[in-house]
Amino acid sequence: MPRPTVAEIDLAAIVENLNTLRSALKPETEVIGVVKADAYGHGLVEVSRTLASAGVKRFAVAIVEEGLTLLDAGVPGRFFVLGAPLLEQAEEIAAHDFEAMVSDLQFARLLDATARRHKRQVCVHLKFDTGMGRLGFHPEEAVDVTRQIAAYPSLRIIGAMTHFPTADVPEGMEFTRQQVAITRGIRQQLEAAGFHIPLWHAANSCATLTLPESHFDAVRPGLALYGGIRRDMTPLKFRQAMSLKTRIVQIRDLPAGHSVSYGRTFITKRPTRIAVLPIGYADGFSRRHSNRGEVLIRGRRAPIAGRVCMDMTLVDITDIRTAALGDEVVLYGKQGDEEITIRDAATSIGTIPYDLMTSIGSRVPRTYLNQPHDIILYKVTTLLEAAGATDYLESPAPGSGSKPLRVRKTAHRRDTA
Ligand SMILES: Cc1ncc(COP(=O)(O)O)c(C=O)c1O
């Protein structure tokens, strides 16, 4: 029997969001799928396969280990390590042919030597700090460092990038515009010095949606793919892909004046019916929701009563008289006509949707809705391959009238990217 607490991921929403985002781009602009941090808690492999089936060819991960997970799962595509690796990790980057962000010369030198040992050229993206103050070469040193890195025979500079710290707020737009101008200036200087870097990218989701001049050759959206952006930011419609759900495991009637949960921060003002939910902060349901958050039961809002515990949360269902043991409870997502968006839940506790999405713990099983046909086919063919099959005949869906289609065994191999 699976745990009643699940994060349900609608993969069709991710594909829809990708296509909605693409509608804001020129057809030639590449979408680099940002799938770091377990695809913002949605499941690295499932999400990346879905994006790959919808045409995404390059995936941004934060750490080398995430690249290895994608490689082991056979996800087709190029894996680009966005974060700053330790010097020792040059080995894995070179050995597995990952693309790497380069923002310091010491790492570049070591990566070049490591790549040479592996007898390959490693593809790198130079990062410039145009205002984030985190990683990147300063604009004034752009020509000099590019010259030094371009001289390394085992590094191939395929990309150049920057990052925006304030693209998500209207007050930050002017700063983002200045960063775009600085990036353009760097590109012109490098072109003038004879360095043609093919893939320039800067825009996260919000810049992609609000500032077309920031698109360059590729964009790097994460949050928009998962449907977490502010609804008033763009007329385009994005759909939240994740719902967090559980079920009522106990119902208790307490008299007026009874305390509820740790610290006795909630005292019943009337005879109160409390539902016990098997989800707590150890599942990533923040303790900051204590006495503040709400959940949906039978299409209605029930307030959280008292402190969220490690494994349980208590909600006041006094006004939802029909609520019963085993009822579905939605913590983030839709139920009936009501919805609790992850963004609203985050705002109510003073944080951001990225924080809530990525906090959902590993003991919360992810279940997937609407797996694209390609992914189901991938799974079936992987099983058949393991059993020794070399090629297959795919049957058409009953009543579809379409002809059987021959599927080649190698269709989804990672080296097809
Ligand atoms: C370097 C970089 N690019 C792109 C993104 C994607 O940003 P967003 O999820 O806001 O689209 C991130 C996310 O933190 C990032 O760190």
The ligand as an SDF file (V2000), in Angstrom:
LIG
                    3D

 16 16  0  0  0  0  0  0  0  0999 V2000
   22.1260   30.2410  -13.4180 C   0  0  0  0  0  0  0  0  0  0  0  0
   20.6600   29.9960  -13.4530 C   0  0  0  0  0  0  0  0  0  0  0  0
   20.0050   30.0710  -14.6200 N   0  0  0  0  0  0  0  0  0  0  0  0
   18.6740   29.8610  -14.7120 C   0  0  0  0  0  0  0  0  0  0  0  0
   17.9190   29.5610  -13.5920 C   0  0  0  0  0  0  0  0  0  0  0  0
   16.4280   29.3410  -13.7320 C   0  0  0  0  0  0  0  0  0  0  0  0
   15.7170   30.3560  -13.0560 O   0  0  0  0  0  0  0  0  0  0  0  0
   14.1270   30.3370  -13.0020 P   0  0  0  0  0  0  0  0  0  0  0  0
   13.7540   29.1110  -12.2640 O   0  0  0  0  0  0  0  0  0  0  0  0
   13.7840   31.5790  -12.2550 O   0  0  0  0  0  0  0  0  0  0  0  0
   13.6260   30.3300  -14.3950 O   0  0  0  0  0  0  0  0  0  0  0  0
   18.5500   29.4840  -12.3540 C   0  0  0  0  0  0  0  0  0  0  0  0
   17.7680   29.1920  -11.1530 C   0  0  0  0  0  0  0  0  0  0  0  0
   18.0430   29.4550  -10.0500 O   0  0  0  0  0  0  0  0  0  0  0  0
   19.9580   29.6950  -12.2820 C   0  0  0  0  0  0  0  0  0  0  0  0
   20.6160   29.6200  -11.1170 O   0  0  0  0  0  0  0  0  0  0  0  0
  1  2  1  0
  2  3  1  0
  2 15  2  0
  3  4  2  0
  4  5  1  0
  5  6  1  0
  5 12  2  0
  6  7  1  0
  7  8  1  0
  8  9  2  0
  8 10  1  0
  8 11  1  0
 12 13  1  0
 12 15  1  0
 13 14  2  0
 15 16  1  0
M  END
$$$$
